[in-house]
Every structure is written in structure tokens, then in C-alpha cells.
Amino acid sequence: MSRAALALLVLSTAAFAAGRPRVLVVKSADLSPYAAVSAGFAAEARATLEEITLDEGTDAAARAFKKAADNPPAMVLAIGPAAAVGARRQFTNIPIVFVMVPYFQKYELEGGNITGIALTSDLSLELSAIKAMFPQVKRVGVVADPRYSQKLLEEAAGFASNKGLSLVPIELDSAAKLDKALKAARSKIDAVVMISDRTVGNAEVVQRLISWSNEEKLPLVGLAPGQVKQGALLSLSPAATSLGQQAGRLANRILHEKIDPGALAVANPEGVDLTLNLVTARRLGDAKTLALDLITFAAQKGLAVRVVE
């Protein structure tokens, strides 16, 4: 390529970028899943991106947002809790989309200028996966803290009923009450699902649930691939790059279709990875049949599958 052609390309690229809205991508920390979200967002968003990573500490984050406010962007993509909370405080009139915020409800991420993508689903995929692998299952225990998850439980009950399932709430408001709750549920459930709320997401609760479900030979749907490695039967978890792509499409609606973020409900994650533990599957029955049924289910839903032992 000649120098003249290269110069023309640079000028054309700059002019193209100049006509695009500028999005400030704020990462709560320098983590690989956050980087994957940012990469996915860049692939979909029709915008010029500027990226910053927050340093540790409240004061450092506040300084970073104050500096960013000196040159306000057209929109903020906030990745992680610190970025989401900081953006909500600093930008009250600029659209904000948050991603990778566990239990987002507790951070009061509300307002006419903010929306996002949840890390948890409505349990429809989890319940469908159980039904695909275990047609005989009728009663699914759902471990949840009703203080945080009552609405989700109520919504999931309707979907479960349509699948010929009944939900049995296993309620707890502290890790110390788990054993008592499990003992009461022992003869009333055929499978177990966890809801990712503040109480159930506790490492102590998760480890005990995995041990108990294996002792009782009950299929357990975990919250993340790491829990499947520890012994849960399977998990359905958002894929970071797919979350970024979904956020990019959401940003395009806000920036180019001029949709008010506050009018958009927090979305369920679209890109989900399925992880299966073969060792646990063997404990529960014919591992080959269970794996085949799950792979068939994943193919029908367009899910990526990973198998661990």
C-alpha cells in the first residue's frame, strides 16, 4: 500500500470513528472475564470505545469517575459491581449498561438512565435441562433466600408447572440453617437447583449442598463451572464474551434507536455455557445416556458444552 493510500485509510478511519458515539468502558478490576466482556462488546457496539480499569479502593474509583466526567461519554458500559455503583453515582443523565454484577438488586442499580444484564436466569433452562436428563423427576427443590429471590421463585413456579414439575422451596436466611432445611426437604424432592442470591452464593452453603446432593444421590444444578468440578452435576452459566456481545446489541438500541435505558428491564443472559460432571453422572445412573440426553438438549438450545471428570 502506498503512503498516499495509507494516509487516506487513516483519515477515513478517523472520520468514521468521529461520527460514532463514544462509550466509556469501565472495568472494576483487571480480570480475564471482564476483558472477555469488553472484547465481546467491541465486536457488536457501533461506537468508539474508551476503556479504563479502576484501581482498588473507594477513593481511587471516585477519582477515576470524576476525571471521566470531565469529558462525558455518550454511554457507560460498567463491568463488575464497583464500576456499576460508581457509574450510577457519577452519571445521572448518561445512559449506563451494567454487566457481571452478581445479585445486582442489592446495589440499587435503578434509575431512568440505567439497565443491564443479569448473571442469573429465570431458571427455565435449568429446569428444562433436568427434565431432559431425568424425565421421571417431578419435584425440584430450589435453595433460595426469599428475602432476595421471592419474585424469581414465583415466576419460576409457573414455568415449572408447564413442564410438569413442582417447585419445592428450600428456604434459608443464613448458612447456619442449611442442614435443618435440607433435612426437612429430604423426602420431598427429586432434584435440586440453586438460586444465585446473597445467602445461597456463600461458599459454605455451596460446598454443603454439593456434599449433601451426592450423599442423597440427587441431581444438583450448580451456579458455575467451578461448582461442577467440585461435584455438582451440571451448571448453566453466562459466557463472558457472549455477555459482552449482548451488551453491545443493547448499547446499539440505546445509542442509535434512542431507547430510554430506564424503560428496558434488566435482561437475562443470552449466551450460556453448559458444564457437566461425568463422575457425578455415573453416580446418578447411566452416565452415557445422561450425557447424550444433555448434549441433545444443548444442541437444541444452541449451548456450548464442556465436560469435566
N, C-alpha and C positions, 0 to 999 in steps of 0.2 A: 504494500500500500504506500502511495506517495505521501510526502509530507502534507501536501495540499488536501488530499483526501482524508488523511488522519485528522488534520485540523478541522475540516468540515464535519467529520464524525463527532469530534469532541464538542464542537459548537452545537450540533444538532441534539446531542445527548443532554447538554446543559440546558438548552431551550426546552426540551421535553420535560426535564426534571423541574424546571422553573414553573411550568404550567400545572404541576401536580401539587396537591395539598401536602403539607409536611406533618408527619406523625412522629411524636416523641415516644420511643420505646424505652420503658423504664423497667429494668430487671432488679428484683430485690436482692439478688446475690449472683455471684459468678458460678452458676451451676449448669451442668450439661443439659438437663431437661429444659431449663429456661432458654438456653441457646437454641435448642431444637424448636421451641415455640417461636422464637424470633425469626428463625430461618423459614419456618412454615408461613409465618405472617408475611415475610418479604416476598414469598413466591406468589401470594394471592392479592395483596393490597395494592391498589392503584394509587400509590403515594410515594413521596420521598421520605426516607426514614432517617431518623437521628437516634442513636442509641446511647443510653447511659446505664451504668451499674451502680447501685447505691453502696456506699461504704457502710460498715457496721456502726450501729449507734443511732439513736433518735436525732441527735443534733446534726450529725453528718447528713442524714437523709433530708432533714429540713433545709439545710444549706443547699443541697443539690436541687431540690424543688424550687427554692426561691430563685436560684440562678436561672433555672429553666423558665421561670415565669417572666424573666426579663425579655424573652423573645418567645411569646406564646405560640405553641403549635396549633394546627387545626384540630388535632385529636391526640389523645394519650392512650397508648397500649400499656397497661400496668400488669407486669408478670410477677406473681407472688404477693403475699399479704402486705409486706412493708411498702411495696410500690403502690398497691391499690389504696391503702389507707392514706399514704402521703399524697397521692394524686387527688383523692376526694377532698382532702383538706385544702390543697393549694389551688385547685382549679374548679371553680364553681360554675363557670359558664362555658367551659370547653368540654366537648364530648370525651368520655372515658370508657374504655372497654377493659375489663379485668379478666385475667386468666390465671390458672394454677393457684387458686386461693381455696384451701380446704375450709370447710364449714364457713362459707362466705357470709352466712346470715349473722354470725357473731360480730362481724366487723362493721355492721351498719352501713353497708355499701349501697345506699339508697339515694335517690335524687333524680331530678329531671334530666340530668346530663350524664347518667351512668348506667351501664348494663354490663353483662359479661357472660362467661361460660362456666357452668358449674363443673366440679370434679366428680360429682356423684350423679347417677342416673335415677330414673323413676322406678327402678327395679324390674322393668319389663323384660330386658334382656336376660337378667339373672334368673328370673322365674321361667322364662322360655327355655333357657339352657337346661335347667333342672328337669323340666317336663320332657325335653328331647332325650335326655340321658336316662331318666327314671320315670317312665310313663305311669308306674304304679304309685308314685308319690301323690299324696292328697293334701297333707298338712305341712306347711312350711313355717318353721319358727323364724321370726325376724327379731334379731337382737338390736334394740334401739333404746335411746333415752327420749321419752315422749316430750320432754321439755324442748328438745330441738327438732324432733323428727315426726311429730304427730301428724302434720299435714301430709308428709310423704307417705306415712303408713296408711292414711285414709285413702289417698289416691291409688296406692299400690293394691289395696284390697279389691278395688273394682276390676283392675286388670287381672288379678289372680282368679277372681270368680269366673271371668270369661274363659280362663284356661282350665277350669275345673279344679282349681286349687283354693284352699282356705289359708289365710294368714293367721298365725298364732303369735301375737306379740310376746316377746321375752323382754320385759321392761326392767331397766336398771338405771339408777341415777348416780351410781358410784361403782368403782371396780370391786369394792368390798362385798357388794351384794350379788355378784355374778353367780357364785356357786349355789346360793339359795334359789336364784331364778332358774338356773339350769336344772336343778333337782326337781323343781315344780313342773318343768316342761318335759321331763324325760319321756314319759309315756304318751305325750300329746302331739309329737311332731315326727315327720319322716325325713326332713332335711332342714338345713339352717342357712340363713342369709344374714349378713351383717349390713347395717347402715352406717355410713361414714359420718358419724356425728362426734362431738367432743368427748363423750364418755366411751363409746364403743371403739373409737380410734386409738384408745390408750393401749400401749404395747402389752401391758399386763393382761388386759382383757382379751386381746387378740391371741396371745400365746395360750391362755387357758382355754379359749374356745376351740383352738386347733387340737389341743390335747384331748379335750372332752369329746369332740366330734369323732375323733379317731377311736377313742375308747368305746363309744356308743355305736360305732360303725354307721355314722350318719354323714351324708354328703354335705360339705361346708363350702359355701361360696365366699371367698375372701375379698379383700378390698384392693389388693395389689399383688404383682408377681412375687415379691419377696415373701408374702404370706403363703403362697403356693409352694415355694421352696421349703418353707417350714412345715408343710403338711396339709394345708387346705387343699381341697380337691381342685378348685379352679378359681380364677378371678377374671373379671371383665373390667379393664382399666383404661382410661383415656390415653391415647398415644400423643406424645408431646408435639410432634411435627403436625399431626392432624389437627390438634387443638389450635395451633398457630394458623393453619390454613383456614379453619373455621372462623377464627377471629378476623382474618383478612377479609373474608367474604362479608362478615358483619360490618367491618370498617367501611367497605365499599358502599354498603347500603346507607350508612350514616353520612359519609362524606359526599357521595355522588347522587344518591337518591333523596338526600336531605331528610332522612327519617330521624325523628327525635329519639335519642337513646332511652330516655325515661319511659317511652311508650313500648319498648321492647323488653319482654320478660327475659330473665336470666335463662340461657339456653342449656339444654342437656348436651353433653359432649357427643359429637357425631362419629369421630374416629376412635374405635375401641379395639384394643388387643385382648385376645383370649389366651390365657395360660393354663395348662393342665398338668397336674402331678400324676404321673403314671403309677408310682408306688402306691399312692393313696387310692387310685382307681382299682388297683389289684386287690386292695383290702376290702373294697366295696362290692366286688363281683368280677365279672368277665372284663378285664381291662381292655382287650381288643375291641369288644363290642361297644363298650362305653366310649372309647376313643373314637371309633368310627362314627358313632351317633353324634358325638360332639363336633367332629370335623365336618360332617354333613350339615349340621346346624350352622357352623361358622361359615361354610361356603354359601349357604342360603342367605345369610345376613351380611356377607361381604366382610367378614372379620379375619384379621391376621391371627394365626395360631402359633403358639410356642409351647413345646412340651419339655418338662423337666422331670428328673427322677431323684 
